[in-house]
Amino acid sequence: MRLNGNIIGGEFDAALNEFSMETFKHLETQSTMKQNQVTNLYEYLLKHKHDEDGQVLTLYDQLPLRLTQDEVYQLLEDLEKVRSFYRDE
């Protein structure tokens, strides 16, 4: 299944039960996320969605990307869609 969200884009592999993120804020990336990783990120952002200063996430543990509060909300929406793809293991 393909996801072209507001913040992230990529492909979900149902056979492997994992999401391959290809874009993040219009930057190209190649990151594979298992269900627990998506859930952990979702729950963290959910707890901090009211932070007026937004959040900073990193790609490859090297490239910091700032998310405004509005972008955090958009990423939460994208992650909700990704979470719906996973089958419980």
Stockholm file with secondary structure:
# STOCKHOLM 1.0

chainA/1-89         MRLNGNIIGGEFDAALNEFSMETFKHLETQSTMKQNQVTNLYEYLLKHKHDEDGQVLTLYDQLPLRLTQDEVYQLLEDLEKVRSFYRDE
#=GR chainA/1-89 SS CEEECSSEEEEEETTTTEEEEEEETTEEEEEEECHHHHHHHHHHHHHTTTCTTCEEEEETTTEEEEECHHHHHHHHHHHHHHHHHCCCC
#=GC SS_cons        CEEECSSEEEEEETTTTEEEEEEETTEEEEEEECHHHHHHHHHHHHHTTTCTTCEEEEETTTEEEEECHHHHHHHHHHHHHHHHHCCCC
//
